[in-house]
Amino acid sequence: MDDRVGSRSTLITSQLPTDAMHQWLAEPTIADAIMDRLLHGAHIIELKGESLRRDPPQG
């Protein structure tokens, strides 16, 4: 990520909300560095609504 910051676009998708990522990374110093690089200048799009995936047939 460090090589890409400010020079290339990076697309990251996740089912984890951005406010929960810091906790998920567990190590505070590393989490701060990663989240700073990911979120600085980021465009965040949060989708809302029910999933369009269907439950598998039971039987």
N, C-alpha and C positions, 0 to 999 in steps of 0.2 A: 504494500500500500504506500509505503514511504516514497518509492520511486514514481508512483503515479500521481501523487498529490500535486495539483497545480499544472500538470502537463497532459493528463489523459482523463477521459471520462471512465467512470466505473459504475456499473449497475449491480446493486446488491438487492436480492429479494429475501424476505424472511417472514415467517409466521409469528415471530417474536416481536412485540412492540418495541420501539426504540427506547422507551423508558424502562424496560425490563432487561435490556441487553447488558447494562453495567453490572447488575447483580449476577447475571448468567456467566459473565466472564470471570467472576470470583476474585481474581488478583487485582486490587484497586489501582496500583500503579500502571499495570499493563492495560487495564480497562480504560483508564483515563486517556492514555496515549492512543489507543485504538479508536475510542469514541470521538476524540477530538479530531482525528484525521477523517473519520467517516462522516461526521455531522457538520463540520465546518464547510459552509457553502453548499450543503446538500439540499436537494429538493425531496421532501418526504411526502409520499402519497399513501394515505391510510384508507384502505377499502372498508366499507361498512356494508352490513346486510348479511343475509344468510348465505351459506355456501351453496354453490350450484352443483356440487358433487352429490351424487345420490348414494344412499345406503345400499350395500350389496344385497341381492335377494336372499332371503332367509329360507332355509328349508332343508 
